[in-house]
Amino acid sequence: MSTWENFETNAIRTQTERSGQREHSVPIYATSSFVFNDAEQARALFANEEEGNIYSRFSNPNNDEFIEKLCLLEGVEDGMAMASGMAAMFVSMAAFLNQGDHLLICRSVFGSTHQITTQLLPRWGITHTYVDIHKPEDWEKGIGKNTKMIFLETPSNPGLDIIDLEFVGKLAKRHNLLLNVDNCFATPYLQNPAKYGADIVTHSATKFIDGQGRVIGGAVLGSKECIEKVRFFSRHTGPAMSPFNGWILSKSLETLAVRMEKHCENALHLARHLENHNEVLSVRYPFLPSHPNYKIAKKQMRLGGGMVSFELQGGIERGRKFLNSMKMISFSANLGDTRSIATHPASTTHSKLSVEERASVGITDGLIRISVGLENIQDIIDDIEQAIESSR
Ligand SMILES: Cc1ncc(COP(=O)(O)O)c(C=O)c1O
């Protein structure tokens, strides 16, 4: 396949080879298996002497196209599509960590990543240490003899904390550790962790990559050497993406750049508006100068992202009333959609964490997270304003 200089062109023009039907848009390869021309080809494919499809649990043209694009956009060599973001997170750890290994991980990770770390990995003898992202010196202190991997998420969900990728990338290299970055909130349009030394880049493609709230998907990306391990693990454990989802997500990447520009423009506008609101206690947005990691965000992100979180005066009760008063903005557990979505992390995605655990990652009872959609910004602001008014 050819490659181009620019993000948008790679996202649009990277396509599976045209079939004999001369289609312009790539069809869905809804097939569980592929036929062998003869016994010799079957043998060579299974022996990895010939490249090609065998069975859709291993590979499929739609998923391969999606991954080929993502690799170009992230600047990495290889990858594998996964059935969900969480399949990607789990595989990206399980393919590398062995009994007795230690994982160094930022405290502000997505709720299910926290469950994998604290409930599942210990069952296989894999320990962890959480690092408070407000104490960067703790990264180095947390490294032990058996530390194998650093895992982090930036910007984090839902606190929108920013971790310095250059700093952690250098640290990982110095200590010969694998660096694994969940790049879900930024997408490859805003940030490329591999540029700072990440060995593995993971995605929930369900969010901004899909962009329209239609399918669940994920990806693990990295060097050929790393993805060999991921491929072995997933080929035999089966978290493969469906070809239909691969087809949808590859099409979605075609519009990622224009969508992210608009998500970020609307989000910055909303963040500035809320910052001046006398009933809003605080606002978090990576490209607001008031964000504690503003300088780092500016260094490593092209734009500030599509997520804004804020704390309304009045705590949990006010937060509840606010969510019940919204007329247009959806109250849903997803993000990264064309439609703006509000969530209340304390009672939903992060409800499994204790109050203390939530507090340590900046999730207060009244915190509201907005995934800023692509509606007209005035309609988004009007709905938030009327919900603030009605929730008094
Ligand atoms: C940062 C982050 N990582 C991973 C996931 C999990 O992705 P999925 O829901 O596609 O399994 C999410 C879901 O919200 C997320 O926000």
The ligand as an SDF file (V2000), in Angstrom:
LIG
                    3D

 16 16  0  0  0  0  0  0  0  0999 V2000
   -9.6000    5.7350   28.6150 C   0  0  0  0  0  0  0  0  0  0  0  0
  -10.4060    4.5180   28.3130 C   0  0  0  0  0  0  0  0  0  0  0  0
   -9.7850    3.3540   28.0810 N   0  0  0  0  0  0  0  0  0  0  0  0
  -10.4790    2.2430   27.8190 C   0  0  0  0  0  0  0  0  0  0  0  0
  -11.8560    2.2280   27.7720 C   0  0  0  0  0  0  0  0  0  0  0  0
  -12.5990    0.9520   27.4810 C   0  0  0  0  0  0  0  0  0  0  0  0
  -13.0400    0.9060   26.1750 O   0  0  0  0  0  0  0  0  0  0  0  0
  -14.2470   -0.0170   25.6630 P   0  0  0  0  0  0  0  0  0  0  0  0
  -15.4840    0.5130   26.3020 O   0  0  0  0  0  0  0  0  0  0  0  0
  -14.2040    0.1310   24.1790 O   0  0  0  0  0  0  0  0  0  0  0  0
  -13.9780   -1.4120   26.1030 O   0  0  0  0  0  0  0  0  0  0  0  0
  -12.5440    3.4200   27.9970 C   0  0  0  0  0  0  0  0  0  0  0  0
  -14.0280    3.4390   27.9650 C   0  0  0  0  0  0  0  0  0  0  0  0
  -14.6450    4.4440   28.3170 O   0  0  0  0  0  0  0  0  0  0  0  0
  -11.8010    4.6010   28.2800 C   0  0  0  0  0  0  0  0  0  0  0  0
  -12.4160    5.7740   28.4950 O   0  0  0  0  0  0  0  0  0  0  0  0
  1  2  1  0
  2  3  1  0
  2 15  2  0
  3  4  2  0
  4  5  1  0
  5  6  1  0
  5 12  2  0
  6  7  1  0
  7  8  1  0
  8  9  2  0
  8 10  1  0
  8 11  1  0
 12 13  1  0
 12 15  1  0
 13 14  2  0
 15 16  1  0
M  END
$$$$
